[in-house]
């Protein structure tokens, strides 16, 4: 069981180590309906 938790933790670490720009792109894609360019120009500019 501990080995399984360790593997899961490793995957979580890899996920959370994404660059800020990559996170912005993912969030911008997921919330495109909510965060429109006119509402958040700094996000679309990035």
Buried (B, 14 or more C-beta within 10 A) or exposed (E): EEEEEEEEEEEEEEEEEEEEEEEBBEEBEEEEEEBEEEEBEEBEEE
